[in-house]
Amino acid sequence: MAAGAHTLVEAPPEGLEYTWSSRGPTVDGDLGVSISAAGGAMAPVPTWTLQHRMFMNGTSMSSPCACGGVALLLSAMKAEHLPVSPYSVREALENTCIPVGGSPEDKLSAGQGLMQVDKAYDYIQKLHAVPSVRYQIKITQSGKSAPTSRGIYLREADFCQRSTEWTVKVEPKFHDDASNLEQLVPFEECIKLHSTGEGLVKAPEYLLLTHNGRDFNIIVDPTTLSDGLHYYEVYALDCKSPWRGPLFRIPITITKPQAVKSRPPLTVFKGMSFVPGHIERKFVEVPTGATWVEVTMKTSGFSTARRFFIDSVQISPLQRPIKWESVATFSSPSSKSFSFAVEGGRTMELAIAQFWSSGVGSHDTTSVDFEIEFHGISINKQEIILDGSEAPVRVDAEALLLLENLAPAAVLNKVRIPYRPVDSKLSTLSAERDQLPSGKQTLALLLTYKFKFEEGAEIKPYIPLLNNRIYDNKFEAQFYMISDTNKRVYAMGDVYPETAKLPKGEYTLQLYLRHDNVQYLEKMKQLVIFIEKKLDEKESIQLSFYTQPDGPVIGNSSFKSSVLIPGAKEAFYVAPPAKDKLPKGVAAGSVLVGAISYGKVSFGVNNEGKNPEKNPVSYSISYIVPPTPIDVDKGKGSSSSCTKSVAEQLEEEIRDAKIRVLSNIKQSTDEGRADWKKLSISLKSEYPKYTPLLAKILEALISQNNFEDKIQHYEEIVGAADEVIESIDTDELAKYLSIKSDPEEEGAEKTKKKMDTTRDQLADALYQKGLALAEIELLKGNKVVDKEDAKAVEGSSAQPDLFEENFKELQKWVGVKSSQYGTIFVIRERREGRFGTALKVLSDMIQEDGSPPKKKFYDLKISLLEEIGWAHLVSYEKQWMSVRFPPSLPLF
């Protein structure tokens, strides 16, 4: 079956585990794998794959297989009225498995073996009279109260060179509803302890266990063991019912590392033989001072291609394991080189595995030589923070193992922008689903953040307090969701944020936290997050290095590279970036982040200077963006050129303040609209030709959405737009724009800014007037004609077209096919019956906009398609509307 299902030329050997299956032990010494089950099946798959079933393998298949076996046991227990308990089911499964492999180390791969449902059923039938108990194991090193573990794991070299004593506490755990008199008090078991490592692992022979639990000590002496992986157990048998098998097991794993004594530090594993699925686990004591290794893998003895998985793991306290992994394919006997980071003074596990199906049917044994060379540059700062001042940061570098090339390289290629929530909502979750067994109710905090990008960006949210922690995190749930103004979701994530590409536009990030303590959540209501944006290559900043602290200011004594002699330190200084090199638009308080590396690998092309993150060892470097420098010359020029009197300046300030008050009036109520209208009339009479005021009035009219008479509303917009247009001296504006001004002239920049603003106000007024005229025309069902013009041409066959006249005027000032003004061009083409041109321009606007899609564009597109009569495209676009513009955000 395996050969047919996997489409292999030959069936794999029995008991072969998939290469990617987990192996023990866990970090706290537990076995890691309880039982094994069949891991391949023809499984049903979703219909989007366009097939009913496909062959799948791995934990996704073995878990359902094991779950099905457990379901059969539970069904039988209920049918025969046997007490159902997860403890008895687990005991039955583990004690009836068929072992996979003959060596004790095989338990770290397959657990107790391959599950046998029929034997487990027979076991449970005999077990019904025995109390259902879970044996909780807590192990500490004698004389210490922490940390506690589930097994004994001697990994580091120090533990493998001496005897150690461990205290084991066994506590029977009953169901919460268990009766004190009927179950807890009578519980008493006489247990015999057995050790599989006689002479190495010593434990008491007998143990009397009652409900309150019992402590005993175990002594482990690994001093006589050879280098490599060793596994033992202390297991407990019931003296009265030895047929039950082990009641509990205490796993003892010893990974005695191979010491590196040669100079230069080098370790070689020669002549390792591999067949499909074979794994070699090697353990090496990394020399103190090593920070990276360079590995050469040489293969021989085969004729068909071979595929290998290579993994390296080091365990450090209070942080995630240091991991590196790679997949290497050898089409013929050859060698390949790798490099990766390590931590000196700790045991490194190196796992080399020939892929389970690689070479099946070939019958050639692959021979592998593995050479590991250790390198290291020790530094005094694991993280460099440039505080925004002109001062550099000193770094002391030292090589402890051998001569190393010191060639520092640093780059700042990301910017972190801080944000605080604009809204926070604390709510109580469902009592049916989100209530803890103790009765405590789980609460949820929803934080909302807003941010905007003027151009597309590759970003990643970063929450320093919460990210990259799971098991030691007090908040049991943390999820985020990034959506645009259309409620379309662009990214989701959890404790490990991922990078997402966003087009330009405005975005909302919602952060969802849960806890049962309302005080903790209250403290998180102003939680600061960072949006980490990746800089373009041209915006990335390469940092410089100097031998003297004054180097960044004086400009000499630059540092490029040198050779480190073992035992001798060398110092250099990392300079902050020049202020003119900072990316545009980066505000004070933002943080530029990147990487810094110090050494070079001895093989391949060394291009780490441009990107230190490609170096096997790189460290974090950051720069806090300081406030923007004050332009002294600019301040002097503006003060000298100011010829207005104090009274004139005061009047301008009062005028601008009145306009700000007008802009801040909310028109959501009748009272607000009345106040706004009264003030706008007053200001227009006071400043009748002041364009910024008239533009603000036009903007406020456009934003109104609670009007009854639509025609009257659009006529008011036309009137307001005309007032803006009439307030602008178009001749003077055209004259200025037609002549190229000298930017060096005094006040040229200020004049240019003023004229550009005036042009934009004129164009926006013409644009909004055109849209309003089109709406009036649509509501009335005929073209809009000016009354005075109509009288002037009375009796004539031709009547003036206000929309067309307005369009031609707008065309003089801006490009009417751009995404900003293109809507009016589409309306014009539609009026003239040129639907194809209108559709093409509209499609170009949608494609070129670059920001999240605008619903008004797609509504206009659908209406154009309906007028053309293309029903199939209308149906297609309407179906996509629910994707482009979801009615609401998905739930967390």
N, C-alpha and C positions, 0 to 999 in steps of 0.2 A: 504493500500500500504506500509506504513512504517513497519508494522510487517512483511510482506512478504519479502520486500527488505532487511531488516536487519536480517531476519531469527530469529525473536523474538517470544516467546510464546504468547505475548500480545502486542498490539500497544502502543507506548508511548503516553502520553497526548499531546493534541494540544498545539502549541506554545512553545514546549520544545526546547531550544537551546542546541546545542552540548556543552559539558563541556569545550572544549578547545577554544571556540569562544572568541574573544576579548571583553573585557568590558571596559567602560570608567570610569573616564575621562582620557584625556591625561595629560601629565605633565604640560602643559600650560593652562589647564582648559577647553579645548574643549570637546564637548560631546564624541567624539571618534568614535561613530558609527552613520552613517547617516540613513541608512535604512537596513532592513533585507530581505533576499530572501531564497527560499528553498535551503537547503544545502546537499541534497543527490540525487544521480542519478546513473543510469546504464550508465557508460561513456565508450566511445571507448578508448582502450589502445593500446600501441605499440605491434607489432607482436612478439617481443621477450618474451612476457608473455605467448605466446602460447594460446591465447584466443582473441576473438574480443572485448568483453566488460566485465567489472567487476563493482561491486558496490563500489562507492567511495563517501566520504562525507567530509564536512568541507568547508573552504573558497574556495578551488579549485573548488567546485561545485556551491556554492552560487554566486561567482563572475561571472562565465559564464551565470548563470541564470539571474542575474541583467543586465549583458551586453546585453543579448538577448532582455530583456524588453526595454532597452534604444534604441536598434536597431529598434525595432518595432515603437517606438515613432518617431524616426528620419525619418524612411521611410514614415510614415503617414504625417509628417510635410512637407516633400519634395513633396509628391504626391499632397497635397492640397495647395502648394505654401505658406506655413506659414514660417515666419522667423525662422531660426534654430539658437539656442543659447544654450550653456551648462548651462547658468544661468536659463533660463526659464524651461529647462528640469529638472534640480535639484529641482527648486521650485515646479514644478508640482508633482514630485515623493514624495517629503517630505510632502507636504500638502494634499496628498490623501491616505497616508498609513493607514492601519488598525492597531491601537495600539495593542501591545502585552503585556498583563498584565495590572493590574489596578493601580499599585502604581507608583508614579513619578520616583522611583529608577529604574523601569524597562526600562526607556529610556536609562540608561547607558549600558544596555545589548542589546536591540533591536533597539535603535535609535528611529526614529519617528514611526516605526512599519514595518509591512509586505507590500512590494510594491504591488500596484494595477495598472496594466498597462492600463486597460480600463478606470478607473477613471482619471488617469493621462492624457489620451488622451482627454477626455472631458474637463478637466481643461485647457489644452493647446489651445484648440479651442476657449475658452473664453478669453484667455490671449493674443491673437495676437495683440491687439491694445495697449497693455501696453508696455512701453519701457523695453528693455532687459537690466537689470542692475544686477551687483553683488555687494552686500553690504559687504564691507571689515570692519571688526571689529578689533580695536586695544584697548586693555585695559591696563591701568597702575594704580598702587596705587596712590592716590592723593598726590601730593607733590613730586613724583618721576618720572623720565623720563625713567627709565628702571627697570626691563625688561618689554617688552610688551608681552601680551598674548591674546588668543582668547576667554578666559572665566575667570571666577573668581573661584579659587580653594583654599579653606581654609582647609589646611591639618594638619599643625602643631598646637600644643596645644596653643601656644601664640596667634595665629590668632583667635582661637575659644573661647577665654576668654574676648574679647573686640569687640567693633564695629569698622568697617573699612569703609573707603570711597574710591570709585574707580572711575576713569575717563574713560568714554567710548567714543571713537571717531568712528563715523560711516562715511564711505566714499563710495559714489556710484562709481562704476567702470564700464565704458563703453568700448566697443570694441575700439581698437586703431584707426580704420577708422571712428569712429563716428564724425559727423559734429558738429562743435562748435555752429553754429547758429540754426541748425535744431533739435539737440538732447540735447546738454549740457546746453545751456542757458535756454531753456523752461522747463527743468526738475525741478519739484517742487512737493513734496509729503507732505501731512499733515498726520502725523503718531500719533496714540494713543498707548502708552506703557502700557502693562499689566504685573503685577507681580503675579506669582503663590504662592509666600510666603508673604502674607499680614502680616504686623507687623514685619517681619524679613528682608525682602528685599524691600527697598523703592526706587522708581524711579520717575522721572517727569511724569506727565499724558500725555502731548502732546509734539510733536517735529515737527518742520518745517524743512524738509530736502531738501537742494539744491545740485547742482553738487559739490560744494566745501566742502561738508560734514558738520558735526555738532558734538559738544561735549556735553555730559551731565554726571551727576554724579549719582552713585548708592551707597546707604548705606546698609551694611549688618551687622546685629546684631545677632550673633549666641549664645549669652550668655544664653538664656533660653532653648536651645535645649538639648535633651538628648544625651548620648553617642551613636555614630554610624554614619551611612551614611545618608545624607540628600541631596535631589536634588530639585532645584528650577530653574525657568526661568523668564527672562524678555523678552517678545516677543512684536513685533511691528505689528500693523494692519493698513492698509491703510483706512483712514476715508472715502474716496470716494468709495472704493471697498473692503469692509470688507470680501466679499466672497473669496477673494484670500487666506485668512489665513495669518499666520505669514510671513512677508517679511524677517525678520531676527530674530534670537534668541540669547540671551546672557545666556549661561549656568552658573549656580552657584551651585557648589558642595561643601558641607561641610562634612568633615570626622572628627567628634569630637572624639578624642581618649579617651580611658578609662585610668584614672590615676592609677598608681601603688603606693599605700600608705602603704602596709603591709611590715613588716620586719620579716623574709627575704622577699625580693621582689618576690611576687607570684601573678599570675592572673589565675583565674579558670573560664571557661565557662561550666556550667553544664546543662545537659539535653537538648542539641540541637537535634532537630528532623530532620531526613533526609529521603527523598524519592528520587527515581531516578531523577537525574538532578538538585537537589536542591543545592544551594550554600549559604554558610554563609560567610559574609565579616565582620571581626572584626578588630577594630582599637584600638591599644594600644600605650600609650606614654611610650617609652622605657626609663627607669631611666638613669640619667646621671651617667656615669661610667660603664654601662653594655657593654660588648663586645661580649657575646654570650648568647644564651638561651638554656635551656634543656626542651624539650616538651614531655609530656606523653599524648597519645591519647587512651582513653578507650571506647570500643564500646559494645553495648548490644541490646537485643530486636529483634534479627533476627535469622533465621534458615538456610538460604542459604548464600553463600559467598557475601561479599561486597567489592567494590573497591572504594578507595578515592584518590582524588588529593588534595595535601596540598601545598600551595604556600605562600611565605612571600616576601613582597616588602617594601623597604624604599627608599625615594627619597632624594638625596643629590645634592646641586647645583654644576654645572660645572663638573659632572661626571655621569657615567652610573648608573642606579638604582641598589641598593644592592638587589639581588634576590636570593632566595633559593626555590627549589621545590622538591617534592618527590611524589611517588605513593605508597600507602599502600593497601595491600589486606588482608582482614580478612576472613579466612575460617570459623571462629566461633567467638562468642563474646570473646574478649581478649583485651590486651593493647599492644601498641608499643611506643618506645621512639625514639626521634630525637634530634639532636643538630645542631645549625647553628649560623653564625655570625650576629651581629646586631651593629648598631651605636647608642650610648647613646644620649638622648636628642631629638630624632626624632621619628615621628609617624611610627609605623610598622603596615602595613595591613596584616592580616592573612586571607587567603581565604581557606575554607574547602569545598570540593565539592564531593558529591557522584556521581560517573560516571553515565552518562545519561542512559546507558543500564543495569547498575548493579542493580539487584533486581527487574527488570521488571517482573511482573507476580506473585511476591511473596506476595505483599500487606502488608508486615511487615514494620513498621516504625523503622528505625535505630536510637537508642539513643546514643549520643556521649558526653563524658566529655573530656574537653581539659584543661590541666594544663600547665602553662608556668612559669618556674622559671628562673630568670635573674641572670647571673653571669658576673663578669668583672674583668680584670686586666688591668689597664691603664699603658702605658709605655711612655717614653719621646721620643722614636724614632720609627717612623712608618716604616722606612727602614734603615737597617744597611749596611754600606759600609766599608769593611776592605780594606785599601789602599795598601796592599802589604808589609807593614813594619811589624816589630815584635810587634808593639803596639796593645793592645786589645782595644775594644770599650766598654765604660761604658753604662749600661742600668739601668735606675731607674724605678722600678715597684711599683705600688700602687693599693690596692683594696679599692674601695669606698663603696661597698654595703654590703659585708659579708666576713667572713673568706674564703680565697681561698688558695689552694695549688699552690705555685710557683715552677714549675718543668720545667725549660727551656730545650728545645731540638732544635738542629739546624743541618742541613745537607746541603752540597753542592753537588748536584746531576746532574748539567748541566754545560756545558761550552759554552760560547758565544765567537765565533771567529770573529774578525772584518775583513771586506773586503771592498775594493774600486773597482769601476767599471774598467774593462779593456777596455771598449769601450762605447761610448755614441753617439746616433744618434737622432737629432732633426729634425722633419719633419712636414709638413703641411698636415692636413687631408683633406678629400674630401669636396669640397665646396658645393656639393649637400646635403650631409648628416650631416656634422659637422660644420655648420655655425650657429651662434646664431642669433636670430631675430634682434638683433641690428646691424648685419652685421659683427661682429667680427668672425674671423676664429679660430677654435680650433686647437691647436698644440699638438703634441705627442712627448714625450721623451722616448727613449728605452735605458735602461742601462743594460749592460751585465757584469755579475760577473762569475768568475771561481773558483771552489774549488775542492778538492780531498780528498777521504777517503781511507785509507789503509785497512780498514775492514768495514763491514756493520755497519750502524748507523741509529739511530732514530733522525731525525732533524726537526727543524722548523725555517724558516727565521724570523728575528725580525728587524723591522725598527723603531727605537724609535721616529723619527719625525712624522711618518705617521700612525702607527698602532693604532687600537682601537679607532679611531675617524672617524665619518661619517658626521654628520650634521654640525659640526664646523670645518670641514676640507676644506681648500681652493682648493684642487686638486680634481676635480670632478670624477676622475677615477684613481684607482691604482690597478693593477693586476700583479701577478708574475707567472712565469712558470719555473719549474725545469726539465731539460732534460739531458740525457747522451750523450756520443759521437756519438751514433747512431741516435740522434734526437728523441729518444723515451721519451715521457713525463711521469714523475713519480709523479709530484704534480703540482697543480694549486691552486691559492688562491687570496684573495683580502685584505681588510683592517683588517680582522681577520684571521691571518695565522693559518694553521693547521699542525699538526705533520705528517711527512711522513717517511716511512722506505726505506732506500736506500742501495743497495749492494755496496761493495767496488768499487771504480772507480773514474773517472773524471766527473764532472758535470758542467753544465752551468745554471745560474739563470738569467732570463730576467725580469726586472722590467719595467712596462709600466705606465707612468704618463701622464695626459692630463691637459691642461690649455689654456686659451686664451691669457695669458701674457707671451711673450717669455722671458722676464727678469727673471721671477720666475723660469722657466724651466732651464735657463742658470745656475742659482745658484744651481741647483740640480744635475749638471753633475758629481760631485764628491761625491755624497751621500754615506755615510757609512752605510752598513747594517751588521747585525750579523747573523751568522749561529749558531743556538742554538742546541747543540748536547747533547743528554741524555747520562749520564754516566752509565756504568754497576754498579750493586750493589756492586761489589768488588772495583770499582774505586770511589764510592761515599765517601765523607769525613764527618765523624761525628765530630762536633766541641766541644771543651771543654769550661768550664766556671770556673771562679775564683772569689774569694772574694777580691783579691788585684790586682792592676795593674801590679805588677811584677810577678804574678803567672805563666804566660807562660814561663818565663825565669828560675825562681827558681824551679818551679815544685811542689810547695806545695800550700796550701790554695785553693784547688779545691772546687767548689760549685755544689751541686747536687739538693737540694730542700729545701724549707722552707714553713712556713705558714705565709701568709700576714694578718696582723690585719688591719681592716678598718681605714683609715686615716694615717697609718704609711707607709713610703716609705722604700724600701730596694733596695740596689744597688749591682750589680755584673758586671763582665767583660766577654765579649765574646772574646775568643782567636782566633787568625788567625790559619789556618792549618799549621802543620809542613811541611817544604819544602820537606821532603822525602815522604810525603803522596800525593803530587800533581800527577795527572795523567800523564803518559808518553806522550811526544809529544806535551804538551800544551805550546805554545809559549808565550813569554812576551807580555803583552798588552791584552791578552785574559782575559775574566772575568768568574770566576766560580760563579754560581748563585744557589740559593736554597731557603729554607724556614726555619723560626724559629718560634717556638711557646712557650708559657709561662705557660699555665694552663692545667688542665685535666678535662675531663667530669666525672661526678659522676657515670655513668652507663657504662656497657659494658667493653670490654677489652681495656686497655690503652696501645696501641702499637705505640703511636705517637712519642715515643723517637727515633725510627728508621726512621719514616717518618712524620715529623711535618705537612706536607700538609694534612694529614688525620684528624688533629685537626680542630675543627670548626672554630678556629681563628688562622691564620698563617700570618706571615709577610715576606717580601722579605729581603734576605740577599745576599750580593755579596762580592767577593774577587778578586781584581785586581792582576793578576799574575805578579810578579816582574821579572827582568832579572835573568838569571841563575847564580848561584854562581860560582865564579872563583875557579877552582881546583888548589890550590897553590902547593900541592905535585906533581901533574901531571906536572905542569909547570917546577918545579925544576928537575924532573926526565928527562924530554925531553931535557932540556938544558945541563945537565951533560953528557947525553949519546951521544950528538952530537959531533962526532969526525971529521967532515968534515971541511976543510979549507974554508976561506972566498971566495977564488976563485972558489972552487968547488960548494959552495952554490950559488954563483952568476951565474955560468954556468947552474945550474939546473933551476934557476928562469928564465933565458933567454930561455932555451929549453921549459919550460912549457908555457911561454908567446907566443912563436911561435906556439905551438900546439893549444893554445886558438884562435889565429888569424886564423889558418886553419879551426877550427871548426865553426867560425863565418862567413866564406865566404858563401854567398848565391849562389847556383848553378841553380837558376831559369833562368838565361840567358846564352848565349854562352860565353860571356865575363867572367862571374863569373865562369863557368866550366873550362875555359882555365886558369884563375888565380889559381883556386884550384888545378888543375892538375900540374901546374908548381911548385907551392909551395910544394905540397905533394912529388914530385920527389926530390926536393931539400932537404927536411927534411929527407926523407928516406936515401939519400946518406950521410947526416950528422949524423943521428942516426939510423943506419941500423937494430939494434937489440933491439930497445926500444919498448917494447910491448905496452904501452899505446898509443904511436903514431900510431903504426900499427893498433891497435884496432879502433882508431878514423877514420883512412882511410877506414877501412872495414865498419864502421858504416855509413860513408858518401856515400860510393858506394851503400849500401843497400837502402838508402833513395832516391836515384835518381829515377825519374819516367819518364823522357823525353828522352829516348834513342831510337835509330832507330834499331840497330842490337841487338836483344835480346840475341842471343847465345854469341856474343862477350861480352855483359854486364855481363852475368852470368859467363863466363870464367874469367873476371876480378875479380869478387867476389871470385871465387875459388882461384885465384892467391893471392889475398889479404888475404884470410883466411889461406892459406898455409904459408904466411909470418908471420902471428901471431903465428901459431902453431910452426913453426921452431924457433921463437924467445924465446920460453919458454923451460926451462930445465925440461922436464916432469919427469925425474928420481928424481931430487931433490924435485919436487912438490909431487910426489907419496910417497917419503920417509917421508916428513914432515906430510902429511895427514895420513899416517899409524901409526904414533907415537903420543900418547897423550902427549901434552906439558904441562908443569907446568905453570899455569896462574900467579903464584907469581914471576916467574923469571923476571928479568929486561928486558924490551923490548919485553916480550912475547905477549902482546896485540897488539903491533904494527906489529910484525912479522905475527901473525895470520891474522890480517886484510889484510896485503900485500898478503899472500898466498891465502886467500879466494878470493881476487880480481883477482889474477892470474888464479885461477881455473875457475872462472866465465868467464874470457876473453878467456880461452882455450875452454871451453864448448860452448860459443857463436860462436867462430870461426868454430868449428866442426859442430855445428848446421846449421849455415848459409851456410857452404860449402855443407852440405848434401842437403839442400833445393835447392841450385843452381845446383848441379849435377842432381837432380831430374827434374828440369826445362829443363836443357840441354837435358836430356834423352827424355823428352816428346816432345821437339821441333824437335830433330833429329830422333826420332822413334826407337832408339836402346840404349843399355846400354853403358855408358861411360867407356872407357878403357884408362888407362895411356899408352902413346906411348912407353916408355922404358920397362914397364912391358909387353906390347904386344910383343915387340921384343924378350924378354927373354923367352917367352913361345910360340914363333912362331913354328908352326908345332905341337903344343900340342892342344888337344881338349878343354882344359880349358883356359879361359881368366879371368884375374883379374877383379873384380867388384869394382870399386872405391867407389860407394855408399855404398856397403855392408862393405867394409873395414873401411870407415869413420864412419858408424853407430856403428860398433863394438868398435871403438876407443872412440866414444862419450859415449857409454854404460859403459865404465870403470869409467867415472868421475861423471856422474849424472844419475838420474832416468829418463829414456826416456819415461815413461808413464805419467809424470806430465804435467800439463797444459802448462808449459813453453816450454817443449821440445817434447811434445806428438805428434805434427804434423808430425815429421820425423818418428816416430814409425808407425803412421797410413799409411804414404806413403810406408814404407817398407813392411808392411803387404799387402798393395794393390798390390805392385809389385810382391809379391809372390803368389797372387791369394787368400789370406786369407781375404776375404771381411768381413766375420762375425766378426773376431777378430778386424779388423780395425774399423768397425762400433761401436763395443762395447767400445773400448778404446776412440774413439772420443766422444761418448755419455757421458762416464765418465768424460772426460775433460770438456765438456760443463756444466755438473752438478756440478763439484767440483770447477770450476773456481771462482764462487761467485761474480764476477764483471759483469757489463753489457755485454750482449752477443757479441761475436766477429763474424763479418760477414764472415771472412775467414773460421771459423769452420763450419758454416752452409752451405756455398758454397761447402766445401769439403764433408759434409754429403750428400747433394743432389747429387753430382757427384757419390758418392759411391752407393747410392740407385739406380741411373740410371744404373750403371754397373751391379748391382745385378738383375735389372729388376723389381723392385717393383714400378710400375707406380703409384699406389694409394698413397703410401707414398711420392713419389716425388711431386705429386699434392698437398698433404696436407702441406708439408713443404714449397712449393713455395707460397701457400696462406698465410702462417704465416710470410713469409719474409717481407711483406708490413706492418705487425704489429710490428715485431721486429726491422725493419730498415726502418722507414718512410722516404719518399723522402724529406720531409721538415717539419718544425715545424708548428703547427696550428696557425692561426691568433688570435690576442687578440680580 
